[in-house]
């Protein structure tokens, strides 16, 4: 049993019974960790507030890590980064709910991944402060593939086709997973950024935005066996 203090990002908070929660976090020091929060939904005097564990909250955690145990014991939790608008703005909170689902489906590591953690944390801080963010979830998903191991190859751009299995641009239709459509053009524009801009103006209407979201989710499904289509996608598409 080891005592660990670390920053963490909440990926999910699931009701268990009448008063409990099971909270899953991506931690800065040890990767994915889940906690059993007994009585938190009924207790008004406890040191933990259920509001701490909203989607993508950034926390400071102090907990006991027990090997071979799926659920850990949380000793203390505090808000590490107080958001100004992420949970108050309905549009941003919807994006947060969607991205939390995506991250929960993607991250399987019970070990430290500092680069991935810092990318997520910095992206959330930027989203919290942003005024225009209608393409944020799309650009985040593309950039996230860099950390998951299937970021599209950069040396085959300006070609008409994109091979979704190989993750590269090609000159011809080589397989059933090779596509040629407006989504390929959008992807190429995103990849052509010299510096990643999660708030890039892509000039998309709602239909094109939704089509590209379907495209990138399918790309995830092809590369991650554990990935599933987020339930919150339908809500997201009503707003964006």
Buried (B, 14 or more C-beta within 10 A) or exposed (E): EEEBEBBBBBBBBEEBEEEBBBBBBBBBBBBBBBBBBBEBBEBEEEEBEBEBBBBBBBBBBEBEBEEEEEBBBBEEBEEBBEBEBBBEBEBBBBBBBBBBBBBBBBBEEEEBBEEBBEBBBEBBBBBBEBEEBBBBBBBBBBBBBBBBEBBBBEEBBEBBBBBBBBBBBBEEEEEEEBBBEEBBEBBBEBBEEEEBEBBBEBEBEEEBBBBBBEBBBBBBBBBBEEBEBBEBBEEBBEEB
